[in-house]
Amino acid sequence: MEKNDGYESRLQKHRAKVMKTIMAAIGVILVIVIVIIIINNKSTYSSYKVENKIRRDDGGYAEYVPFGNEILRCSKDGIASHSYSGKTLWNSTYEVNEFTMSMSGNNLAVADIGGSKIYTFNTNGMIESINTALPVLQISVSKAGYVAAVLEDKNVEYINMYSMKGEKIYTIKKAIDIDGLPVSISISEDGEKLVAAFTGIKDGNIKSSVVFYNFNEVGQNENERVVGGFDYGSTIVGRVEFLNATTVVAYGENKVSLYHINEYPELIKDIEVDYNIDKVFSGESYIGLVHRDKTEAKDIIEVYNTSGNKIFTKTSDKNYTHYKIADSRIIMYNEKECVIYSTNGKIKFEYTFQDGISSFIPLDKDNEYIYINKDYIRKIKLR
């Protein structure tokens, strides 16, 4: 058959044209992404505009948290959901003596510490009141709709997993004199992994450890579903948490460990510091450590990424009481003063609220926040 040189030539030209178009489109997308990043990093604000406000009627005893497109008022007496314009969406009552809660995605759980009730919620309201039969010490909820709880029973403690409707899915039994106390727990987004920090006494010495559990088919092949354990000796680990789907952080007194877990945990990095950590805060991609320089009477704030690399350090004499991370925003505030940094160290917003600050909550957009004082809940936009 005679070769069609004209056809081949046209085909090559067409392919080249298509590739050129694709590369141009990729280039445009990259430029747009870069411009957005630059704008976000360069954007600074000096004031704010109130978009909506709701008068508080809780006497200052409630905690307010964003939940989907709602804001929740949480207290010992119940939870009420409001739109940002102030409309009450739903209201659920309960009675607890010592209130604790855990939130992930569109799921929320509230427990009575020392009591035997866990209340579960989604954005439509209360799902179930779960009777645990034993006193609750801690809870952790997952995006997938599971609640893990530490329960106390004399010389034994249990870590139970429940569905949001109250079905018991599994139980881990731990003898306090052998395993120690479960000081902190955290459940993964999919509800299939759990990390726990234990502290006990062995031969008269403090012993601390971090243990990983797996509750899918991988964990079925392991003793007590344990897929990894790490010894911390006398360094007490006071808190563990899943930062995102595959990253776990364990906070010790002077050491912070980052782990990666799909099915089995792997240590990413131990961050060892020469001071005692006073406060910790975190987001999906960052962790923050705060300690007091008593000689200078100042606080030193350090932020690390999930690879364990330090990306941010600031010294402050403002005595900030609250620290938060949202995306690439680092928020610090006290009773009146608030400052927001980008992770590259640039001040994005600094302001003194003369009416005081009870809470300052970041929303999804870079310049939108919930500002709460003793009288009002305000949705504000920085400008």
C-alpha positions, 0 to 999 in steps of 0.5 A: 500500500502506498504511504500517505505522506500528506496524512501523516504530516497533517496528523503530526501537526494536529498532535503538535497543536493539541499538545501546545493547547494543553501546555498553554492551558496548564500554564494558565492554571499554574499562573492562576494558582500562583497569583491566588497564593501571592494575593493570599500571602500579600493580603493584609487587613486593618479593620473589619465589617460585621456581616451578621450578629446574634446577641448572646443569651447564655450568660457567658457559660456556653461555647460556640463552634462552627459546624458546617454552615451553622454555628453551635451554642454548646453548654451543659444544658444542651446544644442549639444550632443557629444560622449566621443570621441568627435563625435557630435551626435546631435545639437539643437538650441534655444535662451533663456535669462536666462537659466535653465534646469532639467534632469531625466533619459533620459529626459531633459527640458530647459526653458527660465526664464521669457520667455514662452518657454520650450524645451524638449529633450531625447537622440535622440535630441529635442522633442518639443518646448512648448509654455506656454503662461505665463512667466516660473519661474521653471521647473522639469522633470520626468523619465516617461516623464513629465514636471512640470512648475511654471508660473507667471500671475500677482497675480496668479501663476500656476503649469502646467504639460505637456507631453514631446510633449507639451500636457497640463495634469493638472493645479494647480492655486494658489493665491499669497496673499492666498497661497504664492509663489511656491518657489520650486517644484519637480516631482516624477519619475513616474510623478504622485506626486509633492511636492511644497514649498510655502512662503507668508505673513500672518498677517505681518508674514512670512508663509512657507509650503510644500504641496504634490499633487497626480495626479493618482486615489488616488488624484482624491478623495482629494480637489485640489489633495492635499494629505498632507501639512506641516507648517514651520511657519517662517522657509523659505523652499528654496528647495524641491526635490525627491531624489528617487522614494519615498523619498522627502527632504525639505531644510529650513534655519535651518531645513531639513525634510525627507518624505516618499511617496507612495501615501500619505506623511509621515514625516521620520525625521526633522533634526534641526541644530543650524546654517544657512545652506549655501549649500546643495547637494544630491544623491539618498540615501544621503543629504549633508549640508554645513555651515561656522564656521566663528570663525575658518574660516572653512567649516563644511560638514555633510552628512545624509542618508535617515533615517535622521542619520548623517553618515559623518562629515568633517571640511575643510579650502579649501573653496570648491565651489562645492559639489556632491554625487554619490553612496557612493562618496562625491566629493568636489572641488574648482578652482584647488583642488579636494577631493573624500571621501567615505561615511565612511570618507576615502579619495579616491582621493585628487589632485591639477589640475594645469590647473584648474577645471571648473567642475568635474562630476562623472560617473557610475564607481567608478573611472571614471569622466568627468574633465573639465577646460577652454580648454578641456573636458576630460574623465578620469580614476583614478588610 
